Amino acid sequence: MKENVFEGKTALLVGGTGGIGAELSLALASFGASLVIHGGHKSEKSALLSKKIEKISGKEPEILIQELNESSFDSLASSRLAQAAQKSDILCLCFGPFLQKSLHETSLSDWR
């Protein structure tokens, strides 16, 4: 049985509903953390992840749905996501589309 080393701690996973973020969510839940999981859009995937986490930990995670793009940056400071970040003990940034290019080949459009 795993030791609950993160019991009493809250982890915010930005981009935590898919890929590496989802796997990290499951791992943190198995070690006792309470989770706030951010996703870009509501999906069956986030609902399934929530059920898995509840089964592992007995705790239902909070799911935050908020798109992260250039137009959402103005309201980001007052968002539920920013509030969750301020209250979290653990912050995991798993968000991203992944683009593999050398720095000199990366355009402004790529960064956006």
C-alpha positions, -999 to +999 in steps of 0.1 A: +000+000+000+013+035-009+020+060+018-002+091+016+027+115+014+005+143-001-025+139+023-038+174+032-021+189+002-039+203-029-025+199-063-035+220-093-028+203-127-030+228-156-037+206-186-043+176-163-071+159-182-051+142-209-018+126-217+010+132-191-013+154-171-039+127-166-013+102-156+002+127-131-033+133-118-038+096-111-004+093-095-009+123-072-044+110-062-028+076-053-005+094-029-034+112-011-035+147-028-067+165-033-069+176-069-080+205-090-077+195-126-078+220-154-088+211-189-094+232-220-129+218-228-155+196-211-153+161-225-161+125-217-123+121-211-124+145-180-155+127-166-138+093-169-106+106-153-127+120-124-143+086-118-109+069-119-095+094-093-125+090-070-121+052-072-083+055-063-085+081-036-121+082-024-120+120-032-138+136-061-114+161-079-125+195-089-125+199-126-119+234-140-127+240-177-111+271-192-095+276-226-060+289-225-053+310-256-042+345-264-078+360-260-082+345-225-051+361-211-068+394-202-092+376-178-068+350-165-058+369-134-094+370-120-103+334-132-111+304-111-078+289-124-058+318-109-077+314-076-069+277-075-032+284-082-030+307-052-046+281-029-026+251-042+004+234-025+015+217-057+014+232-092+019+210-123+019+226-157+011+199-182-007+220-207+003+223-242+002+216-277+037+203-284+057+217-312+092+205-318+114+230-337+147+246-331+145+281-316+157+298-348+129+281-368+102+290-343+079+318-355+058+342-335+027+323-347+042+291-333+046+308-299+010+319-299 
